[in-house]
Amino acid sequence: GVFPEPQHDPVIAIAAVALRQGEREPFLRVVFTLLPCAPLRGATVRSFGEERDLLQVWGGLGPSQGPP
């Protein structure tokens, strides 16, 4: 296989799970997808029509953020 090249291969999905230190259960489970996908049990799915929008929202997800 070949590693994806950003000029030719769009990001199609990014998943994030966030836990607070000392807690056993995540407070955030989110999947960012390029174009719609089926629901995922236990996760929030955020779909975008453009890779730029997906990356912009994902990039804004920081340690001080709660669920989107």
CHARMM internal coordinates of N, CA and C (Angstrom, degrees):
IC EDIT
DIST 1 N 1 CA 1.4436
DIST 1 CA 1 C 1.5070
ANGL 1 N 1 CA 1 C 111.34
DIST 1 C 2 N 1.2804
ANGL 1 CA 1 C 2 N 113.58
DIHE 1 N 1 CA 1 C 2 N 162.76
DIST 2 N 2 CA 1.4576
ANGL 1 C 2 N 2 CA 122.24
DIHE 1 CA 1 C 2 N 2 CA 179.20
DIST 2 CA 2 C 1.5197
ANGL 2 N 2 CA 2 C 108.36
DIHE 1 C 2 N 2 CA 2 C -117.27
DIST 2 C 3 N 1.3078
ANGL 2 CA 2 C 3 N 115.93
DIHE 2 N 2 CA 2 C 3 N 137.65
DIST 3 N 3 CA 1.4614
ANGL 2 C 3 N 3 CA 119.89
DIHE 2 CA 2 C 3 N 3 CA 177.32
DIST 3 CA 3 C 1.5239
ANGL 3 N 3 CA 3 C 108.77
DIHE 2 C 3 N 3 CA 3 C -64.80
DIST 3 C 4 N 1.3400
ANGL 3 CA 3 C 4 N 118.19
DIHE 3 N 3 CA 3 C 4 N 136.52
DIST 4 N 4 CA 1.4702
ANGL 3 C 4 N 4 CA 120.20
DIHE 3 CA 3 C 4 N 4 CA -179.09
DIST 4 CA 4 C 1.5293
ANGL 4 N 4 CA 4 C 112.06
DIHE 3 C 4 N 4 CA 4 C -57.68
DIST 4 C 5 N 1.3117
ANGL 4 CA 4 C 5 N 115.04
DIHE 4 N 4 CA 4 C 5 N 143.71
DIST 5 N 5 CA 1.4606
ANGL 4 C 5 N 5 CA 121.62
DIHE 4 CA 4 C 5 N 5 CA 177.65
DIST 5 CA 5 C 1.5251
ANGL 5 N 5 CA 5 C 108.74
DIHE 4 C 5 N 5 CA 5 C -107.95
DIST 5 C 6 N 1.3519
ANGL 5 CA 5 C 6 N 118.10
DIHE 5 N 5 CA 5 C 6 N 126.59
DIST 6 N 6 CA 1.4569
ANGL 5 C 6 N 6 CA 120.51
DIHE 5 CA 5 C 6 N 6 CA -174.10
DIST 6 CA 6 C 1.5368
ANGL 6 N 6 CA 6 C 114.09
DIHE 5 C 6 N 6 CA 6 C -59.93
DIST 6 C 7 N 1.3159
ANGL 6 CA 6 C 7 N 117.93
DIHE 6 N 6 CA 6 C 7 N -25.10
DIST 7 N 7 CA 1.4618
ANGL 6 C 7 N 7 CA 119.96
DIHE 6 CA 6 C 7 N 7 CA 179.76
DIST 7 CA 7 C 1.5291
ANGL 7 N 7 CA 7 C 111.53
DIHE 6 C 7 N 7 CA 7 C -72.81
DIST 7 C 8 N 1.3340
ANGL 7 CA 7 C 8 N 117.47
DIHE 7 N 7 CA 7 C 8 N -21.77
DIST 8 N 8 CA 1.4606
ANGL 7 C 8 N 8 CA 121.31
DIHE 7 CA 7 C 8 N 8 CA -173.84
DIST 8 CA 8 C 1.5282
ANGL 8 N 8 CA 8 C 114.00
DIHE 7 C 8 N 8 CA 8 C -121.57
DIST 8 C 9 N 1.3211
ANGL 8 CA 8 C 9 N 118.05
DIHE 8 N 8 CA 8 C 9 N -25.13
DIST 9 N 9 CA 1.4616
ANGL 8 C 9 N 9 CA 122.32
DIHE 8 CA 8 C 9 N 9 CA -172.97
DIST 9 CA 9 C 1.5287
ANGL 9 N 9 CA 9 C 110.30
DIHE 8 C 9 N 9 CA 9 C -119.15
DIST 9 C 10 N 1.3399
ANGL 9 CA 9 C 10 N 117.63
DIHE 9 N 9 CA 9 C 10 N 106.49
DIST 10 N 10 CA 1.4656
ANGL 9 C 10 N 10 CA 118.88
DIHE 9 CA 9 C 10 N 10 CA -179.12
DIST 10 CA 10 C 1.5265
ANGL 10 N 10 CA 10 C 111.87
DIHE 9 C 10 N 10 CA 10 C -70.53
DIST 10 C 11 N 1.3268
ANGL 10 CA 10 C 11 N 114.87
DIHE 10 N 10 CA 10 C 11 N 155.18
DIST 11 N 11 CA 1.4563
ANGL 10 C 11 N 11 CA 120.60
DIHE 10 CA 10 C 11 N 11 CA 170.15
DIST 11 CA 11 C 1.5240
ANGL 11 N 11 CA 11 C 105.81
DIHE 10 C 11 N 11 CA 11 C -70.78
DIST 11 C 12 N 1.3321
ANGL 11 CA 11 C 12 N 117.87
DIHE 11 N 11 CA 11 C 12 N 126.44
DIST 12 N 12 CA 1.4602
ANGL 11 C 12 N 12 CA 119.89
DIHE 11 CA 11 C 12 N 12 CA -178.07
DIST 12 CA 12 C 1.5176
ANGL 12 N 12 CA 12 C 113.07
DIHE 11 C 12 N 12 CA 12 C -107.82
DIST 12 C 13 N 1.3343
ANGL 12 CA 12 C 13 N 118.06
DIHE 12 N 12 CA 12 C 13 N -20.41
DIST 13 N 13 CA 1.4661
ANGL 12 C 13 N 13 CA 119.86
DIHE 12 CA 12 C 13 N 13 CA 178.17
DIST 13 CA 13 C 1.5217
ANGL 13 N 13 CA 13 C 110.32
DIHE 12 C 13 N 13 CA 13 C -162.49
DIST 13 C 14 N 1.3348
ANGL 13 CA 13 C 14 N 114.65
DIHE 13 N 13 CA 13 C 14 N 142.69
DIST 14 N 14 CA 1.4638
ANGL 13 C 14 N 14 CA 122.34
DIHE 13 CA 13 C 14 N 14 CA 173.44
DIST 14 CA 14 C 1.5211
ANGL 14 N 14 CA 14 C 106.06
DIHE 13 C 14 N 14 CA 14 C -136.79
DIST 14 C 15 N 1.3189
ANGL 14 CA 14 C 15 N 117.34
DIHE 14 N 14 CA 14 C 15 N 129.37
DIST 15 N 15 CA 1.4613
ANGL 14 C 15 N 15 CA 121.44
DIHE 14 CA 14 C 15 N 15 CA 177.55
DIST 15 CA 15 C 1.5283
ANGL 15 N 15 CA 15 C 108.89
DIHE 14 C 15 N 15 CA 15 C -111.56
DIST 15 C 16 N 1.3328
ANGL 15 CA 15 C 16 N 115.56
DIHE 15 N 15 CA 15 C 16 N 144.22
DIST 16 N 16 CA 1.4626
ANGL 15 C 16 N 16 CA 120.60
DIHE 15 CA 15 C 16 N 16 CA 179.42
DIST 16 CA 16 C 1.5262
ANGL 16 N 16 CA 16 C 109.27
DIHE 15 C 16 N 16 CA 16 C -136.60
DIST 16 C 17 N 1.3163
ANGL 16 CA 16 C 17 N 115.38
DIHE 16 N 16 CA 16 C 17 N 136.99
DIST 17 N 17 CA 1.4598
ANGL 16 C 17 N 17 CA 122.87
DIHE 16 CA 16 C 17 N 17 CA 174.41
DIST 17 CA 17 C 1.5163
ANGL 17 N 17 CA 17 C 106.23
DIHE 16 C 17 N 17 CA 17 C -129.21
DIST 17 C 18 N 1.3334
ANGL 17 CA 17 C 18 N 116.68
DIHE 17 N 17 CA 17 C 18 N 130.99
DIST 18 N 18 CA 1.4631
ANGL 17 C 18 N 18 CA 120.26
DIHE 17 CA 17 C 18 N 18 CA -178.54
DIST 18 CA 18 C 1.5226
ANGL 18 N 18 CA 18 C 110.17
DIHE 17 C 18 N 18 CA 18 C -125.92
DIST 18 C 19 N 1.3258
ANGL 18 CA 18 C 19 N 114.69
DIHE 18 N 18 CA 18 C 19 N 134.40
DIST 19 N 19 CA 1.4665
ANGL 18 C 19 N 19 CA 122.42
DIHE 18 CA 18 C 19 N 19 CA 177.55
DIST 19 CA 19 C 1.5172
ANGL 19 N 19 CA 19 C 109.26
DIHE 18 C 19 N 19 CA 19 C -121.58
DIST 19 C 20 N 1.3212
ANGL 19 CA 19 C 20 N 115.23
DIHE 19 N 19 CA 19 C 20 N 146.35
DIST 20 N 20 CA 1.4588
ANGL 19 C 20 N 20 CA 119.68
DIHE 19 CA 19 C 20 N 20 CA 170.85
DIST 20 CA 20 C 1.5289
ANGL 20 N 20 CA 20 C 107.10
DIHE 19 C 20 N 20 CA 20 C -88.22
DIST 20 C 21 N 1.3235
ANGL 20 CA 20 C 21 N 115.67
DIHE 20 N 20 CA 20 C 21 N 140.17
DIST 21 N 21 CA 1.4609
ANGL 20 C 21 N 21 CA 119.90
DIHE 20 CA 20 C 21 N 21 CA -177.73
DIST 21 CA 21 C 1.5196
ANGL 21 N 21 CA 21 C 110.30
DIHE 20 C 21 N 21 CA 21 C -56.04
DIST 21 C 22 N 1.3234
ANGL 21 CA 21 C 22 N 115.15
DIHE 21 N 21 CA 21 C 22 N 130.59
DIST 22 N 22 CA 1.4514
ANGL 21 C 22 N 22 CA 121.22
DIHE 21 CA 21 C 22 N 22 CA 178.79
DIST 22 CA 22 C 1.5194
ANGL 22 N 22 CA 22 C 114.24
DIHE 21 C 22 N 22 CA 22 C 91.51
DIST 22 C 23 N 1.3218
ANGL 22 CA 22 C 23 N 117.74
DIHE 22 N 22 CA 22 C 23 N -12.71
DIST 23 N 23 CA 1.4626
ANGL 22 C 23 N 23 CA 120.71
DIHE 22 CA 22 C 23 N 23 CA 178.63
DIST 23 CA 23 C 1.5184
ANGL 23 N 23 CA 23 C 109.90
DIHE 22 C 23 N 23 CA 23 C -97.32
DIST 23 C 24 N 1.3258
ANGL 23 CA 23 C 24 N 115.81
DIHE 23 N 23 CA 23 C 24 N 150.83
DIST 24 N 24 CA 1.4609
ANGL 23 C 24 N 24 CA 120.79
DIHE 23 CA 23 C 24 N 24 CA -176.62
DIST 24 CA 24 C 1.5253
ANGL 24 N 24 CA 24 C 112.32
DIHE 23 C 24 N 24 CA 24 C -90.50
DIST 24 C 25 N 1.3029
ANGL 24 CA 24 C 25 N 117.67
DIHE 24 N 24 CA 24 C 25 N -28.22
DIST 25 N 25 CA 1.4602
ANGL 24 C 25 N 25 CA 121.53
DIHE 24 CA 24 C 25 N 25 CA -175.27
DIST 25 CA 25 C 1.5235
ANGL 25 N 25 CA 25 C 111.09
DIHE 24 C 25 N 25 CA 25 C -106.04
DIST 25 C 26 N 1.3185
ANGL 25 CA 25 C 26 N 116.85
DIHE 25 N 25 CA 25 C 26 N 139.72
DIST 26 N 26 CA 1.4616
ANGL 25 C 26 N 26 CA 120.03
DIHE 25 CA 25 C 26 N 26 CA 176.85
DIST 26 CA 26 C 1.5350
ANGL 26 N 26 CA 26 C 111.22
DIHE 25 C 26 N 26 CA 26 C -66.11
DIST 26 C 27 N 1.3115
ANGL 26 CA 26 C 27 N 116.41
DIHE 26 N 26 CA 26 C 27 N 145.84
DIST 27 N 27 CA 1.4551
ANGL 26 C 27 N 27 CA 119.96
DIHE 26 CA 26 C 27 N 27 CA 173.96
DIST 27 CA 27 C 1.5234
ANGL 27 N 27 CA 27 C 110.37
DIHE 26 C 27 N 27 CA 27 C -95.43
DIST 27 C 28 N 1.3354
ANGL 27 CA 27 C 28 N 116.68
DIHE 27 N 27 CA 27 C 28 N -8.61
DIST 28 N 28 CA 1.4554
ANGL 27 C 28 N 28 CA 120.77
DIHE 27 CA 27 C 28 N 28 CA -178.79
DIST 28 CA 28 C 1.5198
ANGL 28 N 28 CA 28 C 109.59
DIHE 27 C 28 N 28 CA 28 C -143.34
DIST 28 C 29 N 1.3107
ANGL 28 CA 28 C 29 N 115.18
DIHE 28 N 28 CA 28 C 29 N 128.04
DIST 29 N 29 CA 1.4702
ANGL 28 C 29 N 29 CA 122.66
DIHE 28 CA 28 C 29 N 29 CA 172.10
DIST 29 CA 29 C 1.5143
ANGL 29 N 29 CA 29 C 105.23
DIHE 28 C 29 N 29 CA 29 C -137.07
DIST 29 C 30 N 1.3014
ANGL 29 CA 29 C 30 N 116.66
DIHE 29 N 29 CA 29 C 30 N 110.24
DIST 30 N 30 CA 1.4547
ANGL 29 C 30 N 30 CA 120.13
DIHE 29 CA 29 C 30 N 30 CA -175.92
DIST 30 CA 30 C 1.5218
ANGL 30 N 30 CA 30 C 109.91
DIHE 29 C 30 N 30 CA 30 C -140.08
DIST 30 C 31 N 1.3237
ANGL 30 CA 30 C 31 N 115.33
DIHE 30 N 30 CA 30 C 31 N 143.56
DIST 31 N 31 CA 1.4615
ANGL 30 C 31 N 31 CA 122.21
DIHE 30 CA 30 C 31 N 31 CA 176.25
DIST 31 CA 31 C 1.5203
ANGL 31 N 31 CA 31 C 107.04
DIHE 30 C 31 N 31 CA 31 C -123.81
DIST 31 C 32 N 1.3121
ANGL 31 CA 31 C 32 N 116.15
DIHE 31 N 31 CA 31 C 32 N 126.15
DIST 32 N 32 CA 1.4602
ANGL 31 C 32 N 32 CA 122.93
DIHE 31 CA 31 C 32 N 32 CA 176.26
DIST 32 CA 32 C 1.5204
ANGL 32 N 32 CA 32 C 107.21
DIHE 31 C 32 N 32 CA 32 C -100.80
DIST 32 C 33 N 1.3280
ANGL 32 CA 32 C 33 N 117.69
DIHE 32 N 32 CA 32 C 33 N 124.40
DIST 33 N 33 CA 1.4644
ANGL 32 C 33 N 33 CA 120.51
DIHE 32 CA 32 C 33 N 33 CA -177.42
DIST 33 CA 33 C 1.5190
ANGL 33 N 33 CA 33 C 111.50
DIHE 32 C 33 N 33 CA 33 C -125.36
DIST 33 C 34 N 1.3099
ANGL 33 CA 33 C 34 N 113.95
DIHE 33 N 33 CA 33 C 34 N 148.43
DIST 34 N 34 CA 1.4604
ANGL 33 C 34 N 34 CA 120.98
DIHE 33 CA 33 C 34 N 34 CA 171.20
DIST 34 CA 34 C 1.5182
ANGL 34 N 34 CA 34 C 105.34
DIHE 33 C 34 N 34 CA 34 C -88.09
DIST 34 C 35 N 1.3062
ANGL 34 CA 34 C 35 N 116.68
DIHE 34 N 34 CA 34 C 35 N 114.74
DIST 35 N 35 CA 1.4633
ANGL 34 C 35 N 35 CA 125.38
DIHE 34 CA 34 C 35 N 35 CA -175.04
DIST 35 CA 35 C 1.5283
ANGL 35 N 35 CA 35 C 109.48
DIHE 34 C 35 N 35 CA 35 C 75.49
DIST 35 C 36 N 1.3055
ANGL 35 CA 35 C 36 N 117.57
DIHE 35 N 35 CA 35 C 36 N 158.88
DIST 36 N 36 CA 1.4676
ANGL 35 C 36 N 36 CA 121.15
DIHE 35 CA 35 C 36 N 36 CA -175.35
DIST 36 CA 36 C 1.5290
ANGL 36 N 36 CA 36 C 113.19
DIHE 35 C 36 N 36 CA 36 C -64.64
DIST 36 C 37 N 1.3279
ANGL 36 CA 36 C 37 N 114.65
DIHE 36 N 36 CA 36 C 37 N 153.31
DIST 37 N 37 CA 1.4651
ANGL 36 C 37 N 37 CA 120.78
DIHE 36 CA 36 C 37 N 37 CA 173.24
DIST 37 CA 37 C 1.5203
ANGL 37 N 37 CA 37 C 107.97
DIHE 36 C 37 N 37 CA 37 C -140.84
DIST 37 C 38 N 1.3011
ANGL 37 CA 37 C 38 N 116.58
DIHE 37 N 37 CA 37 C 38 N 170.45
DIST 38 N 38 CA 1.4621
ANGL 37 C 38 N 38 CA 121.83
DIHE 37 CA 37 C 38 N 38 CA 178.74
DIST 38 CA 38 C 1.5285
ANGL 38 N 38 CA 38 C 109.58
DIHE 37 C 38 N 38 CA 38 C -65.45
DIST 38 C 39 N 1.3344
ANGL 38 CA 38 C 39 N 117.05
DIHE 38 N 38 CA 38 C 39 N 153.02
DIST 39 N 39 CA 1.4660
ANGL 38 C 39 N 39 CA 119.74
DIHE 38 CA 38 C 39 N 39 CA 175.85
DIST 39 CA 39 C 1.5327
ANGL 39 N 39 CA 39 C 110.67
DIHE 38 C 39 N 39 CA 39 C -59.98
DIST 39 C 40 N 1.3157
ANGL 39 CA 39 C 40 N 115.49
DIHE 39 N 39 CA 39 C 40 N 149.67
DIST 40 N 40 CA 1.4659
ANGL 39 C 40 N 40 CA 121.95
DIHE 39 CA 39 C 40 N 40 CA 177.81
DIST 40 CA 40 C 1.5237
ANGL 40 N 40 CA 40 C 107.66
DIHE 39 C 40 N 40 CA 40 C -118.62
DIST 40 C 41 N 1.3109
ANGL 40 CA 40 C 41 N 115.89
DIHE 40 N 40 CA 40 C 41 N 120.25
DIST 41 N 41 CA 1.4688
ANGL 40 C 41 N 41 CA 120.73
DIHE 40 CA 40 C 41 N 41 CA -177.69
DIST 41 CA 41 C 1.5312
ANGL 41 N 41 CA 41 C 110.51
DIHE 40 C 41 N 41 CA 41 C -58.81
DIST 41 C 42 N 1.3116
ANGL 41 CA 41 C 42 N 115.47
DIHE 41 N 41 CA 41 C 42 N 129.13
DIST 42 N 42 CA 1.4541
ANGL 41 C 42 N 42 CA 120.97
DIHE 41 CA 41 C 42 N 42 CA 177.17
DIST 42 CA 42 C 1.5130
ANGL 42 N 42 CA 42 C 115.15
DIHE 41 C 42 N 42 CA 42 C 84.08
DIST 42 C 43 N 1.3288
ANGL 42 CA 42 C 43 N 117.66
DIHE 42 N 42 CA 42 C 43 N 2.76
DIST 43 N 43 CA 1.4697
ANGL 42 C 43 N 43 CA 120.47
DIHE 42 CA 42 C 43 N 43 CA -178.63
DIST 43 CA 43 C 1.5271
ANGL 43 N 43 CA 43 C 110.40
DIHE 42 C 43 N 43 CA 43 C -133.12
DIST 43 C 44 N 1.2933
ANGL 43 CA 43 C 44 N 115.45
DIHE 43 N 43 CA 43 C 44 N 152.19
DIST 44 N 44 CA 1.4571
ANGL 43 C 44 N 44 CA 121.97
DIHE 43 CA 43 C 44 N 44 CA 170.98
DIST 44 CA 44 C 1.5191
ANGL 44 N 44 CA 44 C 107.01
DIHE 43 C 44 N 44 CA 44 C -89.22
DIST 44 C 45 N 1.3235
ANGL 44 CA 44 C 45 N 116.99
DIHE 44 N 44 CA 44 C 45 N 130.42
DIST 45 N 45 CA 1.4621
ANGL 44 C 45 N 45 CA 121.04
DIHE 44 CA 44 C 45 N 45 CA 177.50
DIST 45 CA 45 C 1.5177
ANGL 45 N 45 CA 45 C 108.08
DIHE 44 C 45 N 45 CA 45 C -106.78
DIST 45 C 46 N 1.3274
ANGL 45 CA 45 C 46 N 116.14
DIHE 45 N 45 CA 45 C 46 N 124.88
DIST 46 N 46 CA 1.4640
ANGL 45 C 46 N 46 CA 122.62
DIHE 45 CA 45 C 46 N 46 CA 176.00
DIST 46 CA 46 C 1.5217
ANGL 46 N 46 CA 46 C 107.41
DIHE 45 C 46 N 46 CA 46 C -114.21
DIST 46 C 47 N 1.3228
ANGL 46 CA 46 C 47 N 117.44
DIHE 46 N 46 CA 46 C 47 N 116.57
DIST 47 N 47 CA 1.4670
ANGL 46 C 47 N 47 CA 121.57
DIHE 46 CA 46 C 47 N 47 CA -177.27
DIST 47 CA 47 C 1.5177
ANGL 47 N 47 CA 47 C 110.59
DIHE 46 C 47 N 47 CA 47 C -108.23
DIST 47 C 48 N 1.3210
ANGL 47 CA 47 C 48 N 115.64
DIHE 47 N 47 CA 47 C 48 N 146.06
DIST 48 N 48 CA 1.4541
ANGL 47 C 48 N 48 CA 122.48
DIHE 47 CA 47 C 48 N 48 CA -177.39
DIST 48 CA 48 C 1.5208
ANGL 48 N 48 CA 48 C 109.72
DIHE 47 C 48 N 48 CA 48 C -134.57
DIST 48 C 49 N 1.3195
ANGL 48 CA 48 C 49 N 116.24
DIHE 48 N 48 CA 48 C 49 N 148.19
DIST 49 N 49 CA 1.4558
ANGL 48 C 49 N 49 CA 121.69
DIHE 48 CA 48 C 49 N 49 CA 177.65
DIST 49 CA 49 C 1.5130
ANGL 49 N 49 CA 49 C 113.36
DIHE 48 C 49 N 49 CA 49 C -83.74
DIST 49 C 50 N 1.3240
ANGL 49 CA 49 C 50 N 116.89
DIHE 49 N 49 CA 49 C 50 N -20.48
DIST 50 N 50 CA 1.4699
ANGL 49 C 50 N 50 CA 122.29
DIHE 49 CA 49 C 50 N 50 CA -177.60
DIST 50 CA 50 C 1.5224
ANGL 50 N 50 CA 50 C 110.43
DIHE 49 C 50 N 50 CA 50 C -126.75
DIST 50 C 51 N 1.3085
ANGL 50 CA 50 C 51 N 116.29
DIHE 50 N 50 CA 50 C 51 N 137.41
DIST 51 N 51 CA 1.4668
ANGL 50 C 51 N 51 CA 121.59
DIHE 50 CA 50 C 51 N 51 CA 178.44
DIST 51 CA 51 C 1.5333
ANGL 51 N 51 CA 51 C 110.75
DIHE 50 C 51 N 51 CA 51 C -57.75
DIST 51 C 52 N 1.3114
ANGL 51 CA 51 C 52 N 116.90
DIHE 51 N 51 CA 51 C 52 N -40.01
DIST 52 N 52 CA 1.4706
ANGL 51 C 52 N 52 CA 121.85
DIHE 51 CA 51 C 52 N 52 CA -179.41
DIST 52 CA 52 C 1.5316
ANGL 52 N 52 CA 52 C 110.72
DIHE 51 C 52 N 52 CA 52 C -56.69
DIST 52 C 53 N 1.3326
ANGL 52 CA 52 C 53 N 117.03
DIHE 52 N 52 CA 52 C 53 N -43.96
DIST 53 N 53 CA 1.4644
ANGL 52 C 53 N 53 CA 120.99
DIHE 52 CA 52 C 53 N 53 CA -179.39
DIST 53 CA 53 C 1.5249
ANGL 53 N 53 CA 53 C 111.17
DIHE 52 C 53 N 53 CA 53 C -67.16
DIST 53 C 54 N 1.3213
ANGL 53 CA 53 C 54 N 117.20
DIHE 53 N 53 CA 53 C 54 N -42.38
DIST 54 N 54 CA 1.4623
ANGL 53 C 54 N 54 CA 122.21
DIHE 53 CA 53 C 54 N 54 CA 177.87
DIST 54 CA 54 C 1.5317
ANGL 54 N 54 CA 54 C 109.53
DIHE 53 C 54 N 54 CA 54 C -56.73
DIST 54 C 55 N 1.3139
ANGL 54 CA 54 C 55 N 116.68
DIHE 54 N 54 CA 54 C 55 N -50.81
DIST 55 N 55 CA 1.4602
ANGL 54 C 55 N 55 CA 120.99
DIHE 54 CA 54 C 55 N 55 CA -176.96
DIST 55 CA 55 C 1.5240
ANGL 55 N 55 CA 55 C 112.31
DIHE 54 C 55 N 55 CA 55 C -66.97
DIST 55 C 56 N 1.3171
ANGL 55 CA 55 C 56 N 116.42
DIHE 55 N 55 CA 55 C 56 N -34.52
DIST 56 N 56 CA 1.4629
ANGL 55 C 56 N 56 CA 119.99
DIHE 55 CA 55 C 56 N 56 CA -179.85
DIST 56 CA 56 C 1.5344
ANGL 56 N 56 CA 56 C 110.75
DIHE 55 C 56 N 56 CA 56 C -66.12
DIST 56 C 57 N 1.3251
ANGL 56 CA 56 C 57 N 117.21
DIHE 56 N 56 CA 56 C 57 N -44.76
DIST 57 N 57 CA 1.4688
ANGL 56 C 57 N 57 CA 120.38
DIHE 56 CA 56 C 57 N 57 CA 179.65
DIST 57 CA 57 C 1.5235
ANGL 57 N 57 CA 57 C 110.22
DIHE 56 C 57 N 57 CA 57 C -69.43
DIST 57 C 58 N 1.3330
ANGL 57 CA 57 C 58 N 117.22
DIHE 57 N 57 CA 57 C 58 N -44.56
DIST 58 N 58 CA 1.4647
ANGL 57 C 58 N 58 CA 120.39
DIHE 57 CA 57 C 58 N 58 CA 178.31
DIST 58 CA 58 C 1.5294
ANGL 58 N 58 CA 58 C 110.64
DIHE 57 C 58 N 58 CA 58 C -60.21
DIST 58 C 59 N 1.3112
ANGL 58 CA 58 C 59 N 117.28
DIHE 58 N 58 CA 58 C 59 N -41.30
DIST 59 N 59 CA 1.4624
ANGL 58 C 59 N 59 CA 121.35
DIHE 58 CA 58 C 59 N 59 CA -179.65
DIST 59 CA 59 C 1.5218
ANGL 59 N 59 CA 59 C 112.79
DIHE 58 C 59 N 59 CA 59 C -64.66
DIST 59 C 60 N 1.3203
ANGL 59 CA 59 C 60 N 117.67
DIHE 59 N 59 CA 59 C 60 N -24.07
DIST 60 N 60 CA 1.4590
ANGL 59 C 60 N 60 CA 121.63
DIHE 59 CA 59 C 60 N 60 CA 178.68
DIST 60 CA 60 C 1.5090
ANGL 60 N 60 CA 60 C 112.86
DIHE 59 C 60 N 60 CA 60 C -83.33
DIST 60 C 61 N 1.3155
ANGL 60 CA 60 C 61 N 117.67
DIHE 60 N 60 CA 60 C 61 N -6.42
DIST 61 N 61 CA 1.4559
ANGL 60 C 61 N 61 CA 122.25
DIHE 60 CA 60 C 61 N 61 CA 179.47
DIST 61 CA 61 C 1.5194
ANGL 61 N 61 CA 61 C 107.69
DIHE 60 C 61 N 61 CA 61 C -80.25
DIST 61 C 62 N 1.3081
ANGL 61 CA 61 C 62 N 116.46
DIHE 61 N 61 CA 61 C 62 N 106.94
DIST 62 N 62 CA 1.4593
ANGL 61 C 62 N 62 CA 120.37
DIHE 61 CA 61 C 62 N 62 CA -176.10
DIST 62 CA 62 C 1.5081
ANGL 62 N 62 CA 62 C 111.70
DIHE 61 C 62 N 62 CA 62 C -121.60
DIST 62 C 63 N 1.3153
ANGL 62 CA 62 C 63 N 117.09
DIHE 62 N 62 CA 62 C 63 N 178.83
DIST 63 N 63 CA 1.4521
ANGL 62 C 63 N 63 CA 121.31
DIHE 62 CA 62 C 63 N 63 CA -176.46
DIST 63 CA 63 C 1.5206
ANGL 63 N 63 CA 63 C 113.87
DIHE 62 C 63 N 63 CA 63 C -61.37
DIST 63 C 64 N 1.3269
ANGL 63 CA 63 C 64 N 118.16
DIHE 63 N 63 CA 63 C 64 N -26.04
DIST 64 N 64 CA 1.4540
ANGL 63 C 64 N 64 CA 119.59
DIHE 63 CA 63 C 64 N 64 CA -179.11
DIST 64 CA 64 C 1.5229
ANGL 64 N 64 CA 64 C 111.94
DIHE 63 C 64 N 64 CA 64 C -90.07
DIST 64 C 65 N 1.3099
ANGL 64 CA 64 C 65 N 116.84
DIHE 64 N 64 CA 64 C 65 N -2.57
DIST 65 N 65 CA 1.4594
ANGL 64 C 65 N 65 CA 120.38
DIHE 64 CA 64 C 65 N 65 CA -177.64
DIST 65 CA 65 C 1.5138
ANGL 65 N 65 CA 65 C 111.29
DIHE 64 C 65 N 65 CA 65 C -83.24
DIST 65 C 66 N 1.2979
ANGL 65 CA 65 C 66 N 115.79
DIHE 65 N 65 CA 65 C 66 N 147.43
DIST 66 N 66 CA 1.4524
ANGL 65 C 66 N 66 CA 122.30
DIHE 65 CA 65 C 66 N 66 CA 170.66
DIST 66 CA 66 C 1.5095
ANGL 66 N 66 CA 66 C 108.66
DIHE 65 C 66 N 66 CA 66 C -98.94
DIST 66 C 67 N 1.3095
ANGL 66 CA 66 C 67 N 116.79
DIHE 66 N 66 CA 66 C 67 N -162.67
DIST 67 N 67 CA 1.4749
ANGL 66 C 67 N 67 CA 119.80
DIHE 66 CA 66 C 67 N 67 CA 179.57
DIST 67 CA 67 C 1.5186
ANGL 67 N 67 CA 67 C 111.39
DIHE 66 C 67 N 67 CA 67 C -58.74
DIST 67 C 68 N 1.3542
ANGL 67 CA 67 C 68 N 116.82
DIHE 67 N 67 CA 67 C 68 N 142.47
DIST 68 N 68 CA 1.4701
ANGL 67 C 68 N 68 CA 119.76
DIHE 67 CA 67 C 68 N 68 CA -179.39
DIST 68 CA 68 C 1.5031
ANGL 68 N 68 CA 68 C 112.65
DIHE 67 C 68 N 68 CA 68 C -69.61
END
COOR INIT
IC SEED 1 N 1 CA 1 C
IC BUILD
